[in-house]
Amino acid sequence: MNPRVIVFARVPCAGEVKTRLARTVGEAAALAHYRTMLRDTLAVVRAAQVQSPGLEVELCILGDDREGECARLAAMHGFTLTTQVGASLGERIDTALARALDEGRVPVLVGSDVVSLSASDLHDAFEALRERDAVFGPTEDGGYALVGLSRRVAHLFEDMPWGCDTLMAATRRRLQESGARWSQLRTLWDVDEEPNLRRWLAG
């Protein structure tokens, strides 16, 4: 197995990250928290790489990194920096995973705000992919924060209810329709709104 973790992130910019959170805490605070979450996520993935030296790590960004912030973060943590390609989130996820598969890698993709993510979750995902076509890390809000593939699964990310609490349920139906063999990991949680922000800060 040639494993690769892809961290999906937006370029840190006020008004463009954590927009739901910003409605209650303000854009400046939301941006500051996002930067911390992104750095923490990269550190978790780097820890997994230290435990598994063959693991490749990639930071895949959306937006114009004109200030070079993401480039510096990638260099600091030893990540390859790439750009998200596609008009929708589904297209961007599909493109990133397909590129890795085409390069002979087994990819696991995670978001940048999954504060509950651990290095063990990543190891568990790759273990599942030794025998399964797909693996998912569902979230408490009905979505998912981690997805990995050992082969392409047709239409898995097309016309899905992104940002809705029915996403994981719809994904399960799509997986069943495709006949794919898949596994589900423990339930994670991320920070999109103030209650989970308080939960995270409470530690």
Secondary structure as UniProt FT lines:
FT   STRAND          3..10
FT   TURN            14..16
FT   HELIX           19..25
FT   HELIX           27..51
FT   TURN            53..54
FT   STRAND          56..62
FT   TURN            66..67
FT   HELIX           69..77
FT   STRAND          80..83
FT   HELIX           89..102
FT   TURN            103..104
FT   STRAND          106..110
FT   TURN            115..116
FT   HELIX           119..128
FT   TURN            129..131
FT   STRAND          134..139
FT   TURN            140..141
FT   STRAND          144..149
FT   TURN            154..159
FT   TURN            162..163
FT   TURN            165..166
FT   HELIX           167..178
FT   STRAND          182..184
FT   HELIX           194..202
//
